[in-house]
């Protein structure tokens, strides 16, 4: 069981990226309630002046620990692809609103070619104890 070692110290040349992929849209909800189910999506495009179709991957991660990945193959020149993911908002403390920071990145030939950022406000779910100044519908109508 001999390990293969490289006899050169020079770095391997990176594979040229002949496609021109970018993130054209990152869609996340502006604000949601804790426990809400939402779609988040990343749209990637291969520029119309690109030399060849593109294959790579998209990573979308949220500061709440969410992580979504998807691969794409042969995204044609001047082609677009929307990748959608299902996300459920989950507050670490159900009584405290928080902001989820999203970072999307697209990689082609193991090289990062573009990125985008967005934020979602996750609000405390309305309920009996959410905000005493603004009660939800009272159990009995006012007299």
MONOR-V422268 format. One record per backbone hydrogen bond with DSSP energy under -1.0 kcal/mol. CO is the residue of the C=O (numbers start at 0). NH is the residue of the N-H. E is the energy in kcal/mol with one decimal. If there is no record, write none. Layout:
# MONOR-V422268
CO | NH | E
CO | NH | E
This chain:
# MONOR-V422268
17 | 50 | -2.5
19 | 46 | -2.6
21 | 44 | -2.4
24 | 42 | -3.2
26 | 40 | -2.5
29 | 120 | -2.6
31 | 122 | -3.4
32 | 35 | -2.4
35 | 88 | -2.7
37 | 86 | -3.2
39 | 84 | -3.0
40 | 26 | -2.8
41 | 82 | -3.1
42 | 23 | -2.3
42 | 24 | -1.4
43 | 80 | -2.7
44 | 21 | -2.2
45 | 77 | -1.6
46 | 49 | -1.7
53 | 74 | -3.8
55 | 71 | -2.7
56 | 106 | -2.8
57 | 69 | -1.9
58 | 104 | -2.4
59 | 67 | -2.9
60 | 102 | -2.5
61 | 64 | -2.1
65 | 61 | -2.5
67 | 59 | -3.1
69 | 57 | -3.1
71 | 55 | -2.3
74 | 53 | -2.1
75 | 78 | -2.3
78 | 45 | -2.5
80 | 43 | -2.8
82 | 41 | -2.4
84 | 39 | -2.5
86 | 37 | -3.5
88 | 34 | -2.1
92 | 95 | -2.5
97 | 121 | -3.3
99 | 119 | -2.3
100 | 62 | -1.5
101 | 117 | -1.6
102 | 60 | -2.5
103 | 115 | -2.2
104 | 58 | -2.6
105 | 112 | -2.8
105 | 113 | -1.2
106 | 56 | -2.3
107 | 110 | -1.8
110 | 107 | -2.5
113 | 105 | -2.4
115 | 103 | -3.1
117 | 101 | -3.5
119 | 99 | -3.4
120 | 31 | -2.5
121 | 97 | -2.1
122 | 33 | -2.5
130 | 133 | -1.1
